[in-house]
Amino acid sequence: MNKKTTSKIELFLKFTKEFILLAVLSVLFFIGMNLFNYHNKPQIWAVVLLIFSISKVYLLISNTFKKLDALIKNNHVFNHVLLLFSIVISIIIISFTIDYLCASEIYPNAFVGIQQEQQLITRFTNLLYYSIVTFSGVGYGDISPNVAISKLITVLEIITSFVMIVFIISKYFKINEEQNLKI
């Protein structure tokens, strides 16, 4: 195997571990909500969910900046950076989907366009679609947040999308330009 293929695989495996960790934490949060009967104190669970979401986003973005710096310092090709962005964006979208699912469990009317009677997998796929549409900035409006927690998490995803797309890409080009000037 050549060096480029090995580094792509290493990058993918590093993010796979992070993705699995975040997915497991999100699923454990979802299970924990059900074990500790979120129906009794939905406001507390909503606040905990928001704190959990903010923490995940902070960790993802800060790790992405660190990994981007490492990729650029090691003179990785642009394809590696695109792979990094693809993986991180996928992690963010799945993470927010699970957050939306938790919000819809806490408040059955959290989203207009999502019926609580739907099977869990159907709600998940509908909320995955919502997360993709929100992250991309399209916002069709067929599913929309209806309560405070779902609105706050949606705003958090929009801010995350902006940071990922604008700041990280501009950081890549700035660092790349600085390296080219040194040469």
Disulfide bonds with the S-S distance in Angstrom:
none
